[in-house]
């Protein structure tokens, strides 16, 4: 997910913060720009972090050719 209307290439992520969730195989990665603004949130192992009903509503990103 990208925040504030930013898309990849609009700002370079210069710092990542990894958040490990106790009792889960999932991980959250927060991407920040050089000014400390949050650019994006990535969920690794989302199925262990979110309910199936929440995952079913997620739009898949477009893939290149």
N, C-alpha and C positions, 0 to 999 in steps of 0.2 A: 504494500500500500504506500502510495506517495501522498504527502500532505501539502496543503496550501497551494494546490494547483501546480506544483512542481512535477516535472517529469525527469527521467534520467537524462543527464546532460545539462539541465538547468543549473545545477549546483553540484559541486564535487563533494562526495562524502569523504571527510578527512579523518573521521573518528567513528568507531563502532563500539557500542556497549552491548555486551552479551549478558542476558538475564537467564539464569537457569532456574527452572521451576521444580521445587521439591516434590517428589512423588510422581514425577512425569518424565517421559522421554523427550518432551518438547523443550524448545529454547526460543527465546525472543531476541532478535537483533535489532537494535536501534541505530540508525545512521544519522550522523550530524555533519553539518557543514563547518567551515572554518570559523564562523561566528557563533557556533554553538546551537544553531537552530536545528530542530528535528526535521530531517528530510524524508525518512521512511521507516517503516516497521516491517520486519520479516519474521514470519513464524515458521520455525523448523519443527516438524513433527506436529503439525497443527491438529491432527486428529486426536492427539493425546492432551491438547490444551483446550479445545473447543468442543461443544456438543455437536453431534451429527446434524441437528436441525440448523445450526448456525453455518456449518460448512456447506450445506446444500444450497444456500443462497449466495455463495461467493461466486463472483464472475471470474472466469479464467482469463489470464492475460493473453493478448494476441501473440502468436509466435511468428517469427519471420519466415521468409520463403524457404 
